[in-house]
Amino acid sequence: MKSILWKFFKFGIVGFSGVLVDFGVTYVVKEKMKGSKYLANSLGFAFAVTSNFLLNRIWTFQSQDSLVWLQYSKFILVALIGLALSNGMVYLLTERKKLNFYLAKVIAIGVVMLWNFVANYQFTFRA
């Protein structure tokens, strides 16, 4: 149990770095480039998922699996499901509940983090 909690803590740190990447890209695309909030959200996701995969593979799960591309594909599949959950939540919270876009994004990130950890622990990086 202690090992799982330690991995979750590390996963959270990696996730926080991904949030910085995600929000940075999202901000640039939405505010500076005047892209749609959904395009900005998706591009933020794409940049963050790659950095998160590398950091989680090396640091959180210390994976030695030689099939890196298969593992990356699994990570992307988990993340795409998370993206669908995130976009759905952002839509519901901004369009239906009229919350601020960035507040909705923070809420979605929290929910999706739980999904991502469990799915990656059980599916992507399973020893």
N, C-alpha and C positions, 0 to 999 in steps of 0.2 A: 504493500500500500504506500509506503514511504517513497518507493521508487516512482510510482505513478504520480504522486503529488509533486515530486521533484521535476519530473518530465512536464507536468502541466504548468508548473511555475516557469520553466525554461520556455515552453511553448508560448506562454503569455508574454514573456520578454521579447521573443522573436515576433510574436503577433503585434506587440507595440511598435517595434521597428517597422513592421509592415503597414501599420496604421499611419505612421509618419510618411512612408512612401505613398500609400494610397491617397491620403489627404493632400499631400503635395501635388501629385499628378492631377487629382480631382480638381483642386483649386485652380491650377494653371489652365486646365482645359475648360472648366466652367466659367471662371471669372475673367481670365486674361484672353482666352481664345474664343469666348462666348459660345462654347459648345453646349449641347443639351446636357441636362443633369444626368441622364441615363448613359449617354456616351462617356461623360466624365467619370461616372461611377464605374463603368466597365473598364475603362483604360486604367484607372487607379488600381482596380483589381488585378489587371494583367501584369502590371509592374510589380505589385506587392506579392503576388503569388509566386513569382519566380525567385525573388529574394527570400521569401519565407521557405520555399522548398530547400534551397541551398543551405540556409542556416539551420533548419530543422533536421535535415539529413546529417549534417556534420556535427552539430552541437547538441540538439535536443535528444535525438534518437541514436546518434553515433552509428549510423548505418554503414555497413561494409558491403552491402548488396552490389554485385557487379552489374546487375541489370538496371542501371541508372535511368535509362529512358523509359523502361516499364514502370519503375517507381515514380518517375516524374509524371507519366501519363495517369497513374492512379491518383497522385496528388492533385493533378489538374481536374480529374473527374470529381473528386471530393470538393475541390474549390468551386467548380462550376455549379454543383448542387448548392453550395453555400452562396454563390453569386445569385442564383435564382431566388433563394430565400431572402437574400439581402435586397435585391431589386423589388421583390414583392412587398417586403416590409417598408422600404422607402416609399413605394407607391402608396400603400395603405396609409402610412403615417403622414405623408405630405398632402396627398390628394383628398383623403377621406377625413383625417383627423386634423388637417391644416397645421401640422407641426413644422417647424423650421427644418429645411433640408439637412443641415449638418447635425442637428439633434436627432433626427430620424436615422441618419447614417450611424451615429454613435450607438443607438439602441440596436440597430441591425447588427452591427459588429459584435456586440456582446452576445447576442443569441447565436450568431453564426460561429463564433469562437468555440462554443461548446460542441456544436455539431462537428466542426473541423477537427478538434482534438480527438474526440471519440472515434471518428471515422478513420483518421490517419493512424491512430494508435492501433486500431483493430485491423485495418485493411492495407494501408500504404507501407507502414514501417514495421509490420508484424515480423518478429524474428523467426 
